[in-house]
């Protein structure tokens, strides 16, 4: 399987597309001013204790207080709390955790009011980003992720990834980590650490320990405060996903390309050559066919194969997916075989949709009815196989007697939603448009205004490819006349993602010009 990462960076956001065998399987949007990402570690302040929920609301600087349940405090919360209090006290000297005397574990059946109090400073980590009307969800069982290892302060446990199947290699890694890790630190060995040298793992472990202990020298300020920030979404995806199957990583922004290449040099020097700067005139997502896949994959109705389709509905409580055979129901002589065929194809597409939209929580799927218990089991096993590549934690139940399959999938970020049905930019939804004979005059008025306002910048105009052909037809084209009239080099680019009479102007930095 070939994997490619295509990264489209604009002035406001970075959009990351993961493509497997030319099919779009994951799409991530990261606003450039985003905060409260999964993995960020904050010094927060307890705002309110909720005994009925056995939880507390914590102020970490978000507009809504974050949620922390008692079970997410972690067994060694007393040790963490004591260490934080020492770090906040200017009279106390901060000791390395390896020389720190751990406190007793908290009672797993304890009460939040016995452990926390209002106004208390507390170190927390974002477990879920703000979703819908809710603030972030937090945990106090801190972990710091690296390329090969995950560091767990105030623990002594060494865990090996279940995906490393070789018993000898598991034993080697366990003994190796136990021999090099400092006291009072636990370590989770990730899958990519398989067959790695001692020197590489030791260097990364020291770096993670230094990152953790170095953060405590900056805790003198009052909460809320970001203590350790997670990597940006691009680097975090590369850290977690990069493997031998990656063929290319294309980036359209020179600065981000340089940053990513430097990061790859550190974590996987042998992969530096796969980072490539995309500098064509055509938008990067259009060139790689991603824009078309986005439009086809994010609607309410998703075509599957030979007439079959999915209907995907989202509610506050769960997601519902209905499998329809469409005109497939009229083909073939055996209804059971036809149902099995459609369900298996639909299951593969559903597994892709869950990753693509990052759908989390409860997902209920209404497959086409089948009578054979053997076929139902086959569908269940196939769905589990299709979901193996999904990095999010999930659990799949077999078909119920009503033919429904239930899936729970970890949700740590807001679901990816893209509006594929657009309001007509020509009529603004009214059904009436301005006379097309006046379109060129309207366009020229906006060109004149843009060139006057941005005199020292290059102005780029993006239109539908058919309109671009009309404006550039012949030597004495309309575009040629505009350039002569205004003595400025106006750049025109086609964009198939725009509707027929839609157009947008952009400045030198790629920012949209508003009228």
Secondary structure, DSSP 4 states (H G I P E B T S, - for coil): --EEEEEEE-SSEEEEEEEETTEEEEEEEEETT----TT-EEEEEEEEEETTTTEEEEESSSSS-EEEEGGGS-TTHHHHHHHHHHHH-TTSPPPPGGGS-PPPPPPTT--GGGT--TT-EEEEEEEE---TT---EEESS--EE-SSEEEEET---EEE-TT---HHHHHHHHHHHHHHSPTTEEEEE-GGGTT--HHHHHHHHHHHHHHHHHHGGGTTSPSSEEEEPPPPHHHHHHHHH--TTEEEEEES-HHHHHHHHHHHHHH-GGGGGGEEE---SS-HHHHTTHHHHHHHHSSSEEEEETTEEEEEEE-SSEEEEEEE-GGGGGSSS-HHHHHHHHHHHHHHHHHHHHHHHT--EEEEEEPPP---HHHHHHHHHHHHHHGGG--S-EEEPPP-TTSEEEEEE---SPPP----S---TTTTTSS----GGGHHHHHHHHHHHHHHHTTTS--EEEE-HHHHHHHT-STT-HHHHHHHHHTS--EEEE-TTS-TT-EEEE-TTSPEEP-
